[in-house]
């Protein structure tokens, strides 16, 4: 049916077609029967099939039949040797021939839709491709083959995206995780990975996921956010943003605290933009998401155990190894275990300006979380000793939050001062004050200075020549409430 082409065509691309005999008339009739159902639908139904919002069952039957014929006609080994553009053109040529030979009745728009879907299945991430291309989506949540949710503007909504079956979804999950040298299957059903743009991926597969593979993608914006953009979006006031820039430039040790989806990693990326280009920075992450622009950055990533349960490299292993790499700053993507102890030690032994994130709902709770993580790591230290270490290491806690309307705000910029007895003392420099909501349910609030005119890192700012900028930002932030 698909006669073998020359080994190299006029464009120089190797042929990806298999030499294959023509199908028997019976198979021809069987194929035609499977697709004619769609061709006899009323025009309105066929238009609905071509839309991204809604596709009928007949569309998927047609697509499955054409996809099966394509797999039989194509040489995947040769296809893998082509660059993506040539490979896509080869696939489109073969699919067009299949549609012509099988007399599938389709409009031009429907045919283009089908061609794109099949190319995405073979070369990309299948039905996920249109979602990954959208920059307004924050999260993609796939609950088995038939249900896919997205988060847009802080709100979760169901999409019409579906997969052919759970096998197709599982193949796409394996394709994603294999790109970073990881695997997901029955013997290793949980996996963390990342996409090429740094987007975070989690897969949990059967038998742990009962209704089919569950895939969650925390997307990163194609255009990376900056602190100036966060100021324009209202995540922080202009004066608060200036203070954050100064905090990063004068090498304060910063802990970014917040709940899930509050924007901790984005904020960490923004603060890291103000690290000087001549500093050596080492990052440690479970899945490499940070995208620092400095020229001297070493990126490290943890590794899960192999089939025999051996060979795991933990976050603590990476942080301890950092100390042998002559870093000037250490950045830990997320502190969630005993590596907290090693990070605090690094912050307190000459690696000023180090940063990390953790899950907590307030600056005070972040202190407690650090203490509990160190204790759970098996360190038999008195609580007073642990708190003294925290106070000596952490300078600033930046609290991020996602509010009930889906917006993200920096709610606290807090200094860690010292100890009074057994209690860690802190002072807020900026807080976010909620004032109400508008007619559309959007929260109205403002970032308010607490009136601290001389924070504890004042001398550090003077040492780095940022004293005047810090004074100007703090003075401008003072708002006199009307009587």
N, C-alpha and C positions, 0 to 999 in steps of 0.2 A: 504494500500500500504506500509506504513511504520509501520510494526508491533511494538508494544510497547516493549521496552527492559526491562530488570530488572531495579529496582529502583536504584540500584548501580551496575555499571559494575566492571570488574576485576581491573580496574585502580583506583577505588574509586570515579570516577566522577559520579554525578547524571545524569540520563538520561534526555535529553532535547527533546526527540521525543514524539509527540502526538500520541495517539492511533487513527488510521485513517483507514477507509475502503478503499479497492482498488478502483481506479477510473473506471468508466464505459468505455467500449470499445470506445464509441463515443468521450469521452474526451481524451482518449489515442490517437485516430486518429487525433483529433484537435491539440493536443500538437505536435505530430510528424510532422504534416504539417507545423507548425510554425518554426520548426528547420531544416527540411530537406532542405530548401532553401540554408542554409549555407553549409550543408554537400555535396551538389552537385556542389559547386563552384570548379573551377580549383585549384590545389594545391597551385599555387602562390598566389591566393586570400586568401586562408586560412592562409598562412604564414603571409600575411600583417595584418590579423586580430590579430594575436598574438603579433605583435610588438607594443611597447608603442607609436611609432610615428604615426601610422595610424591604425584605426580599422574601418571595414565596418559597414554599417547599419545592415547587417545580424547578426553581432556579438552582437549588442545591443538587437536585437530581441530575439536571443537565450538566452542571459543573463537575459533579462526580464522574459522570460518564466520560466527559471530554478529558478530565484529568487522568483517568485510568488509561485512555488511549494514548495520551501524551507520554506517560511513564513507560509504556511499551515501545514507543517510537523513538525515545531519546536515549542517548548514551551519556549517562551522568558523569562518567569519568572524563569524557571529552568536554562536557559542559563546565566542569570544575576548572578547566585550564583557561577558560575565557574570562575576560574582564566583565564586570557586572553589566555594562551597557550592551556589549555584544551578545552576552548570554541572554539578556532580556529580548533582544531582537530575534535571536534564533528561536526562542520559545514562542514568541508572537507569530513568527512565520509558520511554525509547525501547527500551532493551535488554529490559525486561520485556515490552513489546509484541512485539518480535521473537520472544522465547521462546514467547509465547502463540500467535502466528500460525503459527509453524513447528512447534508441538506438540513441543517439546523436553522430554523427560521428565527432570526433575531434582527432587531433594529441596530443601527450603527452604535447608538449609545449603550445598548445592552451588550453588544459584542465588546466594546471597549471596556466596560465594567468587568466582564468575564475575563478578558485578557489580563487586566490589571490584577484581579484576584488570583488567577493561576500563576502569574509571574511572582506575586508575593508569596504564594504557597511554596514554590520551588526555590526561590532565591532569598526570600526575606522571612518575615515573621507572620506570614499569612494574614488572617483577619485583623491582627493587631497593627498592621502597617498604617492604616489611616488614622488610628488613635495616636500612634507614636509621632506622626507627622504634625499633629495639632499642638501648638505651643501653649494653649490655654488650659490644657488638662494637667492636673497635679498628680493624680493617682489613677492607675488602671487596675481593676480588681476582677479577675476571671474566676468564677465559681463553677467549674466544670464547663463542658462544651457549649451549653445552651444559655448561660447567663454571664454577661459582662457588664460591670458597673464602672463608672468613671467619677472622679471628683473634679468639679469645675467651680471656681469661685467659692471654695469651702463647702459646697453642697454635693452630696452623692446622688447620682441619677443612673437609671438603667438605660442601656443602649440596646440597639437591635443587632449588635455584632454577635455572631455565633460561629462555632467551629463545626467541621463536618462530623466529628465524633471525638471522643476522649483520646483516641489514638493520635489524631492530628494535633490536638492540644499538647499531648505528652511529647510528641516529636519536636514541636516548637520550643517547649521548655528545655528539652535536651540540647537543641541547637543553641539556645541562649547560654546555658551554663557551660557548654563545652568550649565556648570561645575564651573563657578565662580558666580553662584547665580543670573544671569541676564536672561532677556527674550527678544525675538524679535518676533513680530506678527503684525497684522493689527493695533492694538491699540497702540503699541510701536514699530514703524518700524525702529528706529535708535538705534544702540547699539554699545558700545565699550567694548571689552573683551580681554582676553589673553589666550594663550595656556599654557600647563604645563611648557614649557621651557622658558616662558616669552615673546614669540612672540606676537606682538600687532595685534589685530583683530578688524576690523570695519565692521559692517553689516548695510546695508540700504535696506529695503524690500518694496515690493508693499504695498500700492498704491504710495509711494513716488518714488520708482524705477520702471519705466514704463515697461522696457523690462525684468523684472524678478529680483530676489535678486542680489545685488551687494556685493560681499565679497572681502575684501582687507586684506591681511596678511603681515605684516612687520616682516620677519623672523629674528630670532637671531641665530647666529652660535652655533653649538653644542659645539665647543671648543671656549671658550670666548677669545676674543682678549685682548692682553696686550699692554702696551705702548711700550715695546721692539719690539713687532711684528709690531706695527704701524711705528716704526723707520725703520725696515727692509723693509716694503712695501713702504717707501718713503713718508708717510703721514706727517712726521716731521723729521727734522734732528736729529742726535744723540745729539748734544749740546742742541737743543731746547727741546728734550725729557727729558734730564737731568734737565733742568730748570723747566719743568712741574712737574717732580717728587718732586723737592725741594719746589715748590709752594704748592703742596698738603701736604707735610710733615710739613711745617712751618705754616700751618693753615691760609693761605690766603683765603679770601672770593672770590669765583670764579663764574663767569657767563659764560656759554658756549653758544655761539651764532652761528646761522647757518640757512640755508634754509632747506626745507623738504628733507629728505633723505641724508643729508650731513654727518651724523654719530655723531650727538650730544650725543645721549644716549650711544653709544659705547664709546665715549671719556669720558663721565661722569663715566662710569663703570671703565675705565682704571685709571682715576685719583683717584677714590675711593679706588683702590687697595693699595694706599700708606697711607691710614689712619691707625693709630696705632691700634693694636688689643685690647687695654684696654680702648678705647674711646667708649662712648655710642652714637650710630648713629640712628636717626629716619628718615625714608624716607616717602615721601608723593607723591602719583602718582594717575593718573586717572585709569590706568591699570598697575598693578605691573609688571615692566619689569626689574628693576635694580636687579642685582644678586651680592650683596656684599659678600665678603668672611670672613669678620670680625665676631668674635663670638658674639658681643653684638650689634645686629641690630634689630630694631623694624620697621616692614613694615606696612604702612597704605595705604588704598585705598579708593577713593571716592565711593559714592553710588548714583545711579540715583533715581528719585522719583518713587513711586509705582503707581498703576493704578489710585488712587485718587489724584495724584500729590503731595503726602506727603512723608516725610521720607528721602528726599534728603540730602546727606552729601557732601558739596562742598570742593574744595581744600582749600579754606580759612578757613573753619571749622577745617580741619586737621592741617593746619599750626598753627592756634591759639591754638589748643589743644596740639601741640608739646611743646609749651612753659611751659606746666604744667607737662611734662614728664621728666624733668631734662636731656634734651639732651646736648651733647657736640657739636655735629654737626647736622645740619638739611639739608637734601638733598631733593629738590623738583624736581620731574621728568621733569615737564615742567611748566614754569610760563606763564600763558596766560590771567590773569585777576586780580582782586583786591587783590589776595593773594600776589602780588608783594609787596604791602605795608607791610604786616605782615612779609614777608621774610626779607625785608630790616631792619625792626625793630629788628628782631631776630639777624641778622648779626651784628647789632650795639649795642647789649646789652649782649655781653659775649659769643655768640655762634660762635666763630671764626672758620674758616675752613668750613663754610657752602657753599653749591653749588646748582646750578640750571641751567636749560637750557631755552632758549627762541628762537623764530623765528626772525631773523634779518639778513640782508645781509652784515653788517659791524659793527665794534665796536661802531662807532659813531651812527649808526642807532639803535643799542641795547640800548643806553642811552635814545634816544627819545622814543623807545617802552616802556621802563620801566616807563617813565614819563607819557605817554599816558594811560597806564594800570591803574596807580594810579588815574589819573584824571577821567577815565571812571568808577572807582569804587565808585564815589560819594564823594570823599574826597575834601572838599572845602579848599584846601591849596594853598598858593601862589606858582607859578612856582619856585621861588627862593628857597623856603623851601624844595620843593620836590627834586630839584637838589642837595641841600646841604645834604639831607638824602642819596641820591644815592652815592654821593662822599664819604660820611663818612662810607658807608657800603661795597661797591664793591671795591676790590683791583685789580683784574685781570679779563680781558675779553679774552677768547680764541675763536677765530673765525674759524669755520669749513666751508668748501665749497665742493660742488661736481662740478667738472670741466666739460667742454663740452664733454670730451672723456670718461666720466663716472668715472674717478678716484676721490678719496676723499683726500683732503689736509687740513692741518691746516694752514691757510693763515696769521693769525696774533696772536701774544701773546702780549697783550696791557695792560699797567698799567693805572689805573685811578688815576690822581695826585691831582686834586683839582679844584678850581674855579678861573677864571679870569673874573670879572664882572658877566655876566649872562651865560658865556660859561664854560662847563665842559672841563678841560684840560686833555689830555691823551698823552702817549708816547708809541710807538711801541718798543718792545724788539726784536721781530723776525717778518719778513714778508716773504711771498712766492712770488718770482719773476718769472714770466713766460718768458721764453727765446725763445720759438718757438714750433714746433712740428716735429716729425719724419715722415718717409715715410708712416707709418701705421696710422697716425693721432693722435698718442699719444702725449700729451703735455709734453714738456721738460721744466723744471724749477729748481729752487734751493731755499732752505730756507736760508735767509740772515739775519745776525745780523745787527741791526742798529747802533751798536757801543756803546750802553749804557753800561758803565762799572760798574755803581753803581746804580741799580734800587731803587725805593722808599722802597721796602720791604727788603732792605739790613739789617737794624737793626733787623727786625724780624728773618731773617736768622741767624744773629749772636746770637740772644737769644736762638734759637733752635740748635745751634752748626753746622749749615749748611753753614757758611760763606765761608769756603775754597772751598767746593764743588761748590757753586754758582760762586765764582770768577773763578775757573778753567773752568767751562762750558762757561761762558761769554767770557773769554779770547780765548778759543779754537774756539768759533763761529765767531770771527772777521776774515773776509776774505778781503785780500787786492786785489782789482781789478787790473789786469794788465793794464799798460798804453798803 
